[in-house]
Amino acid sequence: MPHTTHPSGPDRQAYVYTNGIAGTKPAIPVSYPHLAAAAQKKMSREAFAYVAGGAGLESTLTANRQAFDRWKIVPRMLRDVSVRDMSAQLFNQSLPAPLLLAPVGVLELAHKDADLAVAKAAGEMGIPMIFSSQASVSMETCTGVMGDGPRWFQLYWSKSDRLVESLVGRAEACGCTAIVVTLDTTMLGWRTRDLDLAYLPFLRGKGIAQYVADPVFQQLLHSFTPQKSKTKINWHTIQTLTQMVKAYPGSFFKNLRSGEAVAAVQFFISTYSRPSLTWEDLSFLRSITKLPILLKGILHVADARLAADHGMDGIIVSNHGGRQVDGALGTLDALPAITEAVGNQLTILLDSGIRCGADIFKALALGAKGVCVGRPYVYALALKGQAGVQELVQNLLAEFDLTMGLAGCKNLSEITRDALLQCG
C-alpha cells in the first residue's frame, strides 16, 4: 500500500508555533519527562506503576538511557539536505518511517479505548502496530478500524501449541504481515513497583482479550478445572471479582453464576507462557506460517546467530523495556556487535529506551532497520487517546527528520556508524 506522508520537522514546528499565536499549545507535552509526569497525574497509581516500572532496582531502565547517551552524533556540514526522505522498507513493505508501535499489554490501564485507539492512530498514520498477545481489545476488532494500515502480531508462546497455532492463524486472517515472538517473558520479572502495590492486572481479568476471543482457548477452558480460591473474602475481593466478571464477554449475571470469568483468568495464568521453550521448538512455528518471524528479546550475539541458524527472518534487540532482568545490558550497547554478526542475514530492529528522534537516528546508525517505541505512546494514549498517540508519533518523526537533516543525512541509507562517536 502507498505509505502516508508525514509533515517534515520544519513543517511540524511551524504548525506548533503558528497555533501558539492564537494561544493553542500542543495537546500533549513534547518533552518525554514532561509527558511521563503528565501521564502519572492522569493514570491511577497501579496503572502508572505497571507501565513505568522496571525489574528490581530498575537499573536496566537506566542502562538503556546511558547507552544512548554514550553515543554522540557528529553532524556533517554543507550537504544538500533540503529534501529528506524518512521512508523505510521492512519485509518488502513500504513504510513512511522506520518506526513501529511496540506491543504493549493491558492498554485499558491507560485509556478506556485501549488498543482500539492505538489501532485507529496507527491506521491513520500508516505506522505498523504490533498487536500484543496481552491486549485489552481483540486483534479482529482492532483490524476493523485500521483499514489497510500495516500490522504485526506479537506472540507469547503458550503451553498449548494448539493455542499458538490458533493465535497465529487469527493473525494471518487479520492481515498481519509478521509474527514477533517475545522470548524474554517466560516468567514475570521481579517488578518491585507492582509488588509493592500487590497488583497484577491479569488477575483482574484485564489484558486477556486475545485469549477469551480465541476458539481454541475456549475449548481448552471448558475442560479446565478451576482451583478453589484461598483468598479471604472482603470488600477488595468482591471488587476484584466484579472487575473480572465485567471484563469477560457476555452477560454480567450469567458470568457471575457460571464462574467462567474466574476460570478464564485462572486458565490464562496457567497456560499463557512456556518456560520450557527451546530453539528446537521454532520449527513448529515455521511450519504453521509463511509470514516473516522475528524473535524479540535478543541481547547476546550467540542468540542472534542461533536465530539466523534456525531460519528466522529478523530479531528485535530488546530487554523488554527493563521490565524483566535487573542489571541487564542496555539495548544500544548490544546492537553494534549483533549488527556485525548477523546484519547481513537478519532484519534487525531495536526496542527499549527510544524516547526521541535522536534515539531513532542513533539506532539506525548502529545497524537497526527500524525501532519500536513503547512507553511514550502509552503515556500519550493516557492523556489524549487516539489524538495523543498521533501527536506523539508526529513529534517523534518531526524530530527524527530534523536530526537527519541537521546531521547531514537526506535518507536512511546515509545514516551510518560514521555519523556517531562513542564517548565513555
Number of C-alpha atoms within 10 A of each C-alpha: 10 11 18 17 14 19 15 21 21 13 12 17 15 12 13 14 15 13 13 12 9 8 8 11 13 13 13 22 20 15 11 17 12 12 18 21 12 17 23 20 12 16 18 13 13 17 21 22 20 22 24 17 19 26 24 18 16 21 18 27 25 15 21 24 18 16 18 22 15 15 20 14 18 13 15 12 12 6 12 11 17 7 10 16 18 20 17 19 13 14 12 7 12 17 24 20 24 24 24 24 26 21 23 22 22 25 27 20 22 25 22 14 18 23 31 26 23 27 31 23 25 26 23 17 21 26 24 24 28 26 30 28 27 23 23 25 25 22 29 15 13 21 23 13 18 21 14 15 25 26 27 26 26 27 24 21 24 20 16 16 13 13 22 21 19 17 27 22 14 17 23 18 12 18 17 24 19 25 26 22 21 23 22 20 19 17 12 12 17 17 21 18 22 21 12 10 12 10 15 14 20 17 18 21 27 24 26 28 21 20 22 20 17 15 13 17 22 16 11 14 19 12 8 13 10 15 10 7 8 6 7 8 9 8 9 10 12 11 11 15 19 16 16 24 23 19 19 22 12 11 11 15 11 12 18 17 11 10 14 18 27 22 18 24 22 19 21 20 13 12 14 20 20 17 13 8 14 9 11 8 12 17 12 12 18 15 9 13 15 12 17 17 23 22 26 25 24 24 23 15 18 12 16 27 16 14 23 17 11 14 15 20 19 25 28 27 28 28 29 25 25 29 27 22 23 20 16 18 20 26 30 30 18 20 27 18 17 24 20 12 15 20 20 9 17 19 22 27 26 29 26 27 31 25 19 21 18 21 22 28 26 23 26 24 21 24 22 26 20 22 26 23 24 21 20 22 24 28 29 29 30 27 25 18 23 25 17 24 27 23 21 25 24 18 23 22 26 22 23 22 27 19 20 26 23 16 21 20 25 20 17 19 12 15 21 16 16 12 20 19 12 12 8 8
